């Protein structure tokens, strides 16, 4: 009403027309819209009147309101459609199958991967389009989320046998309508690969579990992460007392240092096979043959070792039995050779007795020849005697052999009255094989017996010295081959021998000595200072002879 008065005052003042649309409330409470068209006139006395027309425009106003509402809805619809197209464009680019389902099971939208898999839906129901069924499946979970409002995850298998990893999510469209968003990931190949992997794992698990070998997997610190059931049979431990335990508790103590060294080889990527002694739960040993392979992760970091251990206890027992048989056989061989040589020595002794009372020959020369031959036979027999009595048959502990040989020579030449003494300085634990021991023993026999016979004629006393030792590193004959140089010294403080070359000595004994030194590929040196000294140097190579040395050497004298 204030607006009408204000317009009337302005019209009277300016004598201008005015138009106005006004809402008018009727007595019954209804609202009417009227349009006022007014023109002012000035009367002679100066007052102003208006001539006007009132028009009911209620219907027109209602039509305009409807038009405005329609335009507003159109703009909203356009905005909704724009947003929906933008959303659908995003769904089109995703690499998984996506569909929007209405509450009545129609496919409102399907993206490109979904259409490529199932074809265009044509607004059909999902159970018709995807599964060619006439009604909804009772097992379908997609629409449960409209009731619960919670996402649901499940697997679907199509009629063609394809498997989808399916996610159903509650979805509110831009226009506010409730829908179900379904996302399907084709996992058919993955499921097939998983099935193949399970089958493969099951197959190899069966192989591993039924294997006749212990199979272990240890980590980088030698802790057992896996053991097959064979460990129960072989070591008599239950699996729960093996898994998670360090390997050292199952290995014989004397083998642990070597296994620790081998573990370092595994860290370097080296596979290896070797024999290993394990310990059963009751403390008894079991010999195994171990194959060890290092394990590394994708970054090349060492993660542990896979080991396969085969029980070789029966084989070891068989080897030990064969070794015992071989030991007995070699003992018997050496025993028979020794006996045969003793028979030969006895025959030589009997033969020598036939010449004792003969006046037509030089009895002493004949007897001496027989005695020398007998000594040589005995020197060889003693070697077989030592080998028979010892634990080894390939090599001879030479120092005890020399002691017995020289003792026998002293007894043979009846020098037990100590008029002639023997001094020996022999390095202990020197082992030579037969190829070295036989010629070396005969050299000792020849030189010692020669001293006993000839060095002390007309003297009240004398001394024979024998030394045997390893020489420190030096240049020697056959330098291209590695080995150990030994020195044998035999000396006496007797009369000495003439100033002639040792190679020109015409006695059978000295000829035999030089021949035997050559056989050893050695050097013979003769010294004549206060008696006679023979120095023999010879080399024993690793290929020719297996020489064993004790960690420390000691000397003995007699």
Secondary structure, DSSP 8 states (H G I E B T S, - for coil): -HHHHHHHHHHHHHT--EEEEEEEE-TTS-EEEEEEEEEEEE-TTS-EEEEEEEEE-HHHHHHHHHHHHHHHHHHHHHHHHHHHHHHHHHHHHSSSEEEEE-TTSBEEEE-HHHHHHH---TT-BHHHHHH--SS--TT--GGGHHHH---EEEEEE-TT--EEEEEEEEEE-TTS-EEEEEEEEE-HHHHHHHHHHHHHHHHHHHHHHH-SSEEEEEETTSBEEEE-THHHHHH---GGGTTTSBGGGGB-HHHHHHHHHHHHHHHTT--EEEEEEEE-TTS-EEEEEEEEEEEE-TTS-EEEEEEEEEE-HHHHHHHHHHHHHHHHHHHHHHHHHHHHHHHHHHHHHHHHHTTTT-SSS-HHHHHHHHHHHHHHHHHHHHHHHHHHHSS-SSEEEHHHHHHHHHHHHHHHTT-TTSSEEEEEEE-SS-EEEHHHHHHHHHHHHHHHHHHHHHTTTT-S-EEEEEEEEE--S---SSTTS-EEEEEEEEEESSS---SS-GGG--SHHHHHHHHHHHHTT-EEEEE-SSSEEEEEEEEEETTT------SS------
